């Protein structure tokens, strides 16, 4: 029997090539379980990177699919010792299997709390770790909102900024049933919601937004890297995160480190409930009027887009590699692993004013429901080091109120010229990115 890690793929994709490389580096075999992709050809590229693959007949995975796949793969000669899932909709399935297998992971109940944005807010508020008031939206019953505050709407379960917006008028909540139908009909994203389509309204935290790319092992918290969301565009029913930079540019190091401390306290509180291991993408804002940090989301996975590539550029370590390695890390190697995380941390460099590498990456989004005729990004100078175009000519974009990413691009930049580089690359990408619709 070959010792294997099981990758839970969503519709034929899930950082397969990168995880295969990480698994091979550990002397392990990567096998996969995938939900059914829309087009059969999508799986072909992923199959090249796995030793074996089981594919279901449905567009999303369920718990029973995982159990069945483990038995089927065992019959084929693969002993699954751990699971990994980069797709948020399968994170609980990963934890459920890892608990049965004895692999290193957080408790499924703690992850479920993180993924429920309403219950997470209530929990942090009750523990004195948040001052954001929150209401669950009850159909047909408008919430009683303090008119002196600004309010923000988002799904209790969600991703890709699906239906997230500032509530300008309480009557706008009448749009939610139609948005919920979009959520149910979005074949690619439906699994994210885990059959939860309800919404919450919480106080709007006015201020700059950041994400901490964090690794937790045995309850010890390591912030590897921090990104600032330097360009954010608010549409009618969603928010587009157009550019991220690392390290942050709008706040000084002392305030960023204060934010890291707040994230640490929140994660430490959740550690009591079983949040002990794994990669986390923690979104936070600095509430300027209250001079305090607030958690926006605790995502029990690595960040999407080019977050992993940016972390690797800045720290020299891939979150995916670390996460894969940690699943089956022997007890005798834990101290060395912690030392590696501490040495790699960009936050430690900010603490001592040491030099740090810097990145800028940006995303371009499409118009919902449109069909792409042509798309290209070929700047004559300063091409990105990493470029990923996610759609081809003829692609029909989903008619959903979420960020539909067409392209991601990343540049290495000089940390001491980050403000100027951010402004230049924003103009540069806008000038040379072209998409036309039919």
N, C-alpha and C positions, 0 to 999 in steps of 0.2 A: 504493500500500500504506500502511495506517495502522500506525504504530509502536505496539506493544501490549505490555502485561505480562499474563502468564498466571497466573490465580489457580487453584490446585489446591484444589477444594472437596470436602469430605467429605459425601456424601449431601445435597447441596443447600445446605449452610451453611458459612460460614467468614469471618465479619466482612466480608461482601461490601459492605455499604453504606459502611463506614468506609474500606475499601481503594479502593473506587470514587472516593470523595471525594479521597483522597490521590493517586490516579492522575490524576484530572482536574486537580488543582492543579499537576501537573507537565506538563500539556499532552499526556498520553499516553492511550491507550485501554485499558480493562480488558476482557479476554475471560476465559472460564472453562472449565475442564474439571472435571466433577463425576462422582463415582460415583453409582450409582443410589440415590435415597432410598427409604425404606419406603413413603411415600405421595407420589404425583405432585405434590400441591399444595404440598409443601415448597419446590419449586424456583421457584414462581411469584414469591414475594417477591424472591428473589435475582436472577432474570432481569431485573427492572426496573432493576438497577444495573450490568449488564454489556452491552457492545455485542453480544456473541455468546456462545453457550454450547454446548459439546459434552458430551453425557451418555453414560456407558458403560452397559452392561447389568448390570454387577456391582456389589455393594455397597462395593467398595474398589478404588482405582486401582492399576495396575501400571505398570512402566516402559514397556512397549509402548504403553499407552494414551496416555502423554504424547507419545511420538514421533508416533503416529498423529494426535493432536489438533493438534499444531503444523503438520503437513502439511495437514490439513483446513482449519484456520483460514487458512493461507496461500492456499489455493484460494479462500477467501471474502474475501480482501483484507486480512488482518491479518498483519503481520510481527512475530512474537513475539521480543522482545529480552531478556526476563528472566522468571523465574517467582517466585512467592511462595506460601508455604504456612504457614498458622497452625496447621493440624492436624498434630500431631507425627508421626503415622504417614506423612505425605507429605514430611517434611523432607528425607529423603535423595533423593527424587525431584526436589525443588526444586534441591538442590545439583548433582545429576547433570545436569539440564538447563542450569543456569546455567554450569556448567563448559564445556559444549559451545557455549553462546552467547557466552561471554566476559563474562558479568555478574559483578558483585562479590559473592562469597560465600566461605564457608569450604570447605575440601576435604571431599569426601564421607567420606573415611576418618577425619578428625578428628571429624566429627559422629557417625559410627558408634561411635567410642570413647566419646563422651559418652553416647550412648543405651544403651550396654551397662553397666549399673550394676556388674556384677561386674568387668569388665575395667577400668572407670574407677577403682574402688576399689583394685584391685591396682596400677594405674599410679601413682596418687597416693601409695600406701604405699611403692612402690619408690623414688619420688623424694623421700621424706622429707616429704611434704606431708599425710600422714594417719597416725594411729596406730590406726585402726580395723581390727581383724582381720576377715577375711571367709572364708567357705567356700561353695563351690557345693554345692547340695543334689543328691545322687545318689539316684535312686529306689531304695528298698529298702536303702540304706546310711546309717544315721543318722550325722551328722557328729560328730566328737569335739570337744565344746565344753567350754571352761573353765567349770566350775560356779561359779566365783567372780564371773563376769561375767554381765550381762544380755545377751540376744541378740534380734535383730530379724529378721523374715522379710519379704522382698519379692520380686516378680518381677524377673528380670534385665532385662526390658523391661516398662515399665508406665506408667500414668498414672491420675489420679483416685483415688489411694490404693487401687487395686485389690489386694485380698489383701495388705495391709501390716499386720503386727501384731507385738506383743511376744510372744516365744516363752516362755510360762510353763512348758511341759512339752514335751520333745522328741517325745513321742508325738503332739503336735498336728500334726507334719509329715505324719502319715497322712492329713490332710484335703486335702493338696495335689492329688492326682489328681482329686478332685471339683471343686476350684477351677479346675484346668486345663480341665476340661470346660466350666465357666462361661465361661472366657476364650474358648474356641473357639466357644461358642454366642452370645456377646454380639455381635450384629450391628453395633451402632453403634461398639463399641470394638475389635473384633477386629483392625482394621488397625493399631492402636497397637502390637501385639505383634510384627508383622512375622514371623509364623510362629515366634516364640520363646516358649515357654511354661515355661521352666525357672526355678528360684528360687535365691536366695542367702540365707545367714544371716550377718549381720554384728553386731559389737558394737553394743549400743544406746547412743546418745549421749544422755545424760540432761541436759536443759537447754532453755532457750528456743530457739525456731526462728524464722528470718527468711528473707526472700527479697530478693536484690539484683536489681534490674531494670537490666540492664547492656547497653551497646552497644559493639561492637567494630568499629573501622574501621582497616584496614591494620595490624592488630595492636595498635593503641592502645586502651586499655581505659577506658571511661567508665562509672562507676556513677551512673545518673541518679537512682535513688530506692531506698529500702529500706523494706520492710514487716515488721512483726512479726506472727506468727500468734498473736493474743492469746487466742483461744478454740479449743481443740482437744479433740475428744471421741473417745475410743478405744472402738470397738465390738469385738465378738468377732473379726472378721476384716477390719476396715478402720479407717481414721482419718478423721474428718470435720473439716475446717478451717472452723470456724464464723465466725471474725471475723479481719480483718487491719486493722492500724492503721499509719499512716505520719505522722511518724517513729516509731521504736520507743519504748516506754514503760518497759520493765523494765531496760534497761541505759543507762549514761550514754554521752554522745557519744564519749568517748575509746575505750571498749570497742567501740562500733559501728564506729568508724574502724579499729580493729585488725582487726575482721572483714572490712572492705572490703579491707584490705591482704592478708589471707590469700586472699580470692577473687582478687585481682589476681595474686598469685603463682601460683595454680593455673591461671588462664587463660593467663598468660604462658608457663608450661611447655607447655601444650597448643598455644600459638601455634607452637611449633617443629614441631608435627605438622600444621599447616595450619588451625588454628582462628583465622582472621584477620579475619573479618567477620560481622556479623549481630547480631540481638537475642537476648539470653539472659536466662533466668529461673533464677537460681542459688539453690538452697535450701541453707541452712547452719544449723548449731546451735552454740551455745556450750556446750562440754562442761564443766560446772561443776566436777566433781571433778578434772579435769585442767587447768583454767584455760586451755583452748585452743579454737580454732575448728576445725570440721570441715565439709567439704563433704558434703552429703547427696545432692544431684543437681545436675548441670549440664544444664539443659534448653535446647537450641539453638533457642529460639523465645521469644516474649513469654509472660508468664504468662496463665493463663486467668481466668475469672470477671470481675471488674471491675478487674483489674490495670492495663490500659491506660488506663481512665477515671481511675483514681486517679493514675497517673503524670502524665497530662495536667493534672489538677487541681493537683498539687503543683508540677510543673516548668514548666507551660505548653506542654509538647511531647508529642505522641503518639508512642509507640513505633512504631505502625503507619505513621505518616507518615514517620518517620525511616528505618524499614527499607525502605519502598517507594522513597523518594528515593535511598537509598544504592546500590541495585542497579545503577543506571545513572549514578552520580555522576561527572561529568567530573573528570579528574585536577586540573585547575586550580581546582576548588572544594573540594578536600579540606581545606585549611587552615581555610577559613571554616566548614566543617561541624564540624571538631574544636572550633573556638572556640565554636560554638553549643552543643555538647554540654557543654563545660566550664562555660559560663555558666549552663546550665540545671540543673546537678547539685545535687541536694539534699544530697549528701555534702559538697560544698564549703561549703554553708551551715552544716552541722553542724560542719565543721572550724573555722570562724571564729565560731561561736556567733551567726551571723546568723539573722534570723527566717525561718521556713519555713512554708509552708501545710501543712495537715494534713487527713487523711481517715480515716474509719472506714467499712469496708464489711463486710457480713456475708452469709452464705449459709445457707439453710435446706434441709435434705435430706429425702428421702422414704424410706419403708420398702420394701425390695426385694420385688418380686413383687406389690405391692398395686395396686389400681386407685383412682385419685383420683376422689372423688365431688364435693367442692367444695374450692376453694382461694382464699384472699383475704388481702390485706394492705392495710388501709385505716386507718392510725393517725390519730386525730383531731387530733393535734398532731405537730410535727416530722416531716413526711413526708420521705422520702429525696429527694435531688435526682435520683438515677437509680434506677429500679426496673425489674427485668426478671424477669417470671414465666415460667418455661420450660415449664410444662405446662398443659394445659387440663383441664377436667372430662372424665372418661371416659378419661384417659390411663392405660394399664397400664404400671407401672414394671418395668424389667428385673429379673430374679431374679439379680442379680449382687452379689458382695461388693466393691462400690466405692461411692464417694460419688455418689449420684444427686441432683443439685442441682435443687431446685424453684424457688428464688427467689434473686436477688442484689439487694442494695440498698446505696447509697452515700450518705454524708452528708459535707458539708464541716464541719469543726469547728475550734475554736480550739486551736492547738498548745499554749498554756500551760494548757489545761484538759483535756488529752487523757485523763488517768486517769479523771476524773469523767465525761467524755463516753463513754468506752468502757463504763464500768459502766452508765450510764443507757441507752445505745442497746441494750445487750445485753438489759436488762430490757424496754425499750420494744418491741423486735422480738418477743421471746418472748410478750409479752402480747397483741400485736395480729396476729400471724401465725396463721392458722387453716387447717388442712387436715384433711379428713375422708375416710376411705376407705370403699369399698363392702364 
